[in-house]
Amino acid sequence: MIDVKQASKLAIEYFTTLFENKYSNLTLEEVEVSGDGKYWYITLGYDIDKPFSVTLPLRKTGREYKRFKIDVESGKVLSMQIRKPDQIQNF
């Protein structure tokens, strides 16, 4: 059984393995355990460079989010999904 720190570390390792150096400012945004206690949901936020437009070479930084579903018992990352900013809850 894994705790929230281990689940967060697994999500970060999974993300950094897939995306290598294509991001900056990676941060832990949200943690949640499922109602039945079987899964951790971990949301990571990160910055990426985005072009202003096709014709302009200038770039701006955009914030994006990924949500990970991790099995509490095995620590296996079961899914990684796009999480839109309007889905981030403010308490």
C-alpha positions as CSV (number, residue, x, y, z in Angstrom):
1,M,0.0,0.0,0.0
2,I,1.4,3.4,-1.0
3,D,0.9,6.7,0.8
4,V,0.3,10.2,-0.8
5,K,4.0,11.0,-0.9
6,Q,4.8,7.8,-2.7
7,A,1.9,8.3,-5.1
8,S,3.1,11.9,-5.9
9,K,6.6,10.7,-6.5
10,L,5.4,8.0,-8.9
11,A,3.3,10.5,-10.9
12,I,6.3,12.8,-11.2
13,E,8.6,10.0,-12.3
14,Y,6.0,8.8,-14.8
15,F,5.6,12.4,-16.2
16,T,9.3,13.2,-16.4
17,T,10.1,9.9,-18.1
18,L,7.5,10.6,-20.9
19,F,8.1,14.3,-21.4
20,E,11.8,14.5,-20.7
21,N,12.8,18.2,-21.1
22,K,9.7,19.5,-22.8
23,Y,8.4,21.4,-19.8
24,S,9.4,23.7,-16.9
25,N,8.1,24.5,-13.5
26,L,6.6,21.1,-12.6
27,T,4.5,21.3,-9.5
28,L,2.2,19.2,-7.5
29,E,-1.3,20.8,-7.8
30,E,-3.8,18.4,-6.3
31,V,-4.0,15.0,-4.5
32,E,-7.2,13.0,-3.8
33,V,-8.0,9.5,-2.8
34,S,-11.0,7.8,-4.4
35,G,-14.1,7.3,-2.4
36,D,-13.5,3.6,-2.2
37,G,-9.8,4.1,-1.2
38,K,-8.5,2.1,-4.2
39,Y,-6.8,4.9,-6.1
40,W,-4.8,8.1,-5.7
41,Y,-5.6,10.9,-8.1
42,I,-2.5,13.2,-8.5
43,T,-2.6,16.4,-10.6
44,L,0.7,17.9,-11.8
45,G,1.0,21.4,-13.4
46,Y,3.7,22.5,-15.7
47,D,4.7,25.3,-18.1
48,I,5.3,24.8,-21.8
49,D,6.2,27.3,-24.5
50,K,3.5,27.9,-27.1
51,P,3.7,30.0,-30.3
52,F,1.6,33.1,-30.4
53,S,0.6,32.2,-33.9
54,V,1.8,30.3,-36.9
55,T,3.2,33.5,-38.5
56,L,4.9,34.9,-35.4
57,P,8.0,33.3,-34.0
58,L,7.5,34.8,-30.5
59,R,6.4,32.4,-27.8
60,K,4.5,32.6,-24.6
61,T,4.4,30.2,-21.7
62,G,1.2,28.2,-21.1
63,R,0.3,26.3,-18.0
64,E,-1.0,22.7,-18.5
65,Y,-2.1,20.0,-16.1
66,K,-2.0,16.2,-16.1
67,R,-4.1,14.0,-13.8
68,F,-2.7,10.5,-12.8
69,K,-4.7,7.6,-11.5
70,I,-2.5,5.4,-9.3
71,D,-3.5,2.0,-7.7
72,V,-3.1,2.3,-3.9
73,E,-2.1,-1.3,-3.5
74,S,0.4,-1.8,-6.3
75,G,1.6,1.8,-7.0
76,K,1.0,1.2,-10.7
77,V,0.1,4.3,-12.7
78,L,-3.1,3.3,-14.4
79,S,-3.8,6.4,-16.5
80,M,-2.6,9.9,-17.3
81,Q,-5.2,12.4,-18.5
82,I,-5.3,16.1,-19.6
83,R,-6.8,18.2,-16.8
84,K,-8.1,21.6,-18.0
85,P,-7.7,24.7,-15.7
86,D,-11.4,25.0,-15.2
87,Q,-11.4,21.5,-13.7
88,I,-9.0,22.5,-11.0
89,Q,-11.0,23.1,-7.8
90,N,-10.5,26.0,-5.6
91,F,-11.5,25.4,-2.0
